[in-house]
């Protein structure tokens, strides 16, 4: 794999593999150069297909692509793979599986990718958590769907998470409606920490804030008892040589975060 792709540093079991792609290692040209994996990113479709084939070659497993819509829906990765292969990808923003050699996969270009597994490596999942999906509960629903694939509904399972590159808290300016949406959705116990995830920015009469997606994601993971959380230190906007960023460039490619079981 290209040297600057990110292999998550998290306490996952030996049979769980994961990777986050960067701009490097593909055939796309122009604003999407070079490893664009998004088929809705105004790129040459042949280049996208080539890059996706290279991803399979480098990881050794197929990716379960979904048509992301910034919502909370979670699907089974095998069903997503079959639908995508048939040319009609499922509309969802997360997938889970307990099958081996199949990667739950999400694409990002500022939104937060969240990878999940249980401590015994029996199931994995991936969620695309932009602010809308995050606020609507995509993380909670993905954890619940992962647990549902474990014995006894995963009641005693330890689930862990890895947060990949996303737009960072120094770059993610949002309007008051975003802050209000998270405050309305917060539990009483989360309210102070949710407020702290938004820092006032710019003219006071505009009521804009800088939002911390990773902090908000940690709160939602904690709702589901997920306290082993790694990653979250990269800002896509701040590193144009390595990461695509829709907020920074508008016309750009898409990276992928994927997780799978080897057995």
N, C-alpha and C positions, 0 to 999 in steps of 0.2 A: 504494500500500500504506500501511497505517497507519504513522505516523511512528515509533512505538517498536518496530516489527518490526526484527529484526536481519538486516542483510545482511552475511555473513561478510567480514571483512577478511583475505584470504589470497591468496597469489600464484597463483591459478588462472588458466588461459588465458581469453582473451576470450570463447570460445564456451561457457564453463561459467557457469551462474547458480545461486545458492543463496539460501535465506532461512530464517529461523527465526521462526515466529509467536509472538506474545505473547497476553495476555488481550484485547487491544484489537481492535475492529473487527468484532464479530459481533452476533448476536441472542440468544444464550443469556441466561437469567436466573438469579438466585440464586447459589449457590456456584460455578456454572459460568460466570458472566458474564465476558466476553461472547462470546469467540471459541473456544469449546470445539469441538474436532474429534474427540473420542473418543466412539464409539458405545456404549461400555461404562461411561460415566461418570455414569449416573443422570440423564441430561439428556433433555429433550424430543427425540425422534427427528427431528421436523420442524426444530427449531432446528439440530441437528447437520447434517442434509442441507443446510440453507440455508448454514451456515458453510462446509461443504465446497465447495458451489457457488461461494461467494464466493472461496474460495482459488483455484479454477481460473480464475475471472474475473480475479483480480488477478495471478496468475503467468503466465497464458496457456498453461498446460500441465496435463494430467491428472496426478493423483498415484496412484502404485501403492501402495495401502494393503495391509498385511498384518495378520494376527491375531497379535499379539505374545505370546510365551509364555516370555520370559526364557531363551532358549536360544541356540545358536550357528548355527542353520540360516540359510542364505543362499539366496534364490531370484532368478530372473530377473524384472526389473521388469515386462516385458510380460506374462509369465505371471501375475504378481500382479495386474496391472490387469484382465486378462480374468476371473480367478477372482472378484475383488471385484465386478466388474460383474455377474457371474452370481449374486451373493449368497452365495458360498461362499469367503471369503478364505482364502488360503494361510496355514498356521501357520508363521511364520518371524519372525526378528528383524532381518533385513537384506535388502536387494535391491541388485542391480547391473544396469547396462545400458550398451550401446554405441549404443543407438538415440537419435535426436534427439527433442526435444519430448515427453519422458516423464520425470517426476520420480520418482526413488527417494526414498521418504518413510518416516519413522518418527515415532511419537508419543512424547512424554515428559511427565512431571510430577515429576521428580527424577532419573530415570535419565539417563545421559549419551548425547546424540546425537553420532555421529561421521559426518561427511561426508567423502567421498573423491573424488579424481579423479587422472588422470595428467597430467603436465606438458604434454602435447600435446592434451589435451581430447578423447581418443578414447573414454573410458569414465568412468562415475561410479558412486558407490555410497553408501548410507546404512545405518548400523548403530545399533540400539538396544542400548546397553551398560549395563544395570543390573549389579549386582555379580555376579549368577549367570551371565548371558550373557558378561560380560567375563572372568570366571574360566574359563568353559568354552571360550573361544576365538572368540567372535563377531567380534572385530576381525580376528584373523588370517585367519579363513575369508573375511571380506568382502574383504580385500586380495587374497587368493589368487584369489577369484572374479572380481574386477575385472581382475587381470592376465591371467586366462585368456581374457578378451574382447579382448585386444590381440594384435597380430602377434607371432609367436614366443613366445607365452605371456607376453608382457610382461617377458621376462628382463632387458632393459636399460631398462625404463621407470622414470622417476622418479614415484613416487606421493606425493601430499601429502594432509594431513588437516586438518580443522577440528573443534574440540571446542566444542560448544554449551553453553548453560546447563544446569546439573545441581545436585544437592545438593552444597554445598561442604564443604571439609575441616573447617570449624568446626561443621558441623551434622550430619554423617553418622556418628552413633554406631552401632557394630556390635558384635556379640558375638564371643567368641574363635573361634567356628567359621568366621567370615568370614576373619579374619586367617590362620587355619591353612590354609584352602582355598587362598588365594593363595600362601602359603609352600610348600605341597606342589606347586603347579603351577609355581612359579618355577624357572628354570634356575639353576645355581650362580652364573652371572654376574649374575643379577637379584636374588639373595637379599637382599643388603644394601639395595638400593634399595627392594625390596618391604617389608622391615621398616620402612624410613623412611617409607613411605606410611601407616603406622598409628601413631598417637600415643596412649599410654595415657590413659584418661579415666575419671573417677569413682572409686568405691571400688576399691581394689586387688584385693579378693577377688572382684569381679565380672568382672575381666579384660576390661572393655570398652575399645574404642578409637574414636578418630575417624579415619575412613578418607578418603583422598584419591583419588577416582575418576579424576581427570584424570592424576595421577601414575602410577597403575596402567595407564591406557590408553596413556600414552606409552611405557611399558615394552613393552606388547604390540605397539604400532606399530613400535617399534625392532626387534623380533624379525623383522619382515617387511621391514626396511630402509627404513622410512618415518621420516625424520628431519625433514622439513619439516612441522611441526605448529603450527597457529595456534589462537587462541581459548582457551577454558577459564577465563575470568576471572569468570564470573557464577555466583552462588549462587541457585538457585530459592527456597530457604527464606527467604532474607534479604530478598526483594523481593516482598511480597504484592501490591503494586499492579500489578506487571508480569508476574509469573510464577505459574502454577499450581504447587502443591506438594502431593503426596500425603502426605508425611511431616508437613507442617505442618497440613494441613486435613482429610485423609482424604476427605471428600466434595469433589471438585474436578473441574476440566476437564482437558483434555489439549492440549498445544501440539504443533506439528509442525516437523520439520527436513526440508528437501527440497533436492535438487540435481538439475540437469538440464543437458543439452547443447542449445544452440540450433541447432547444425548439426554 
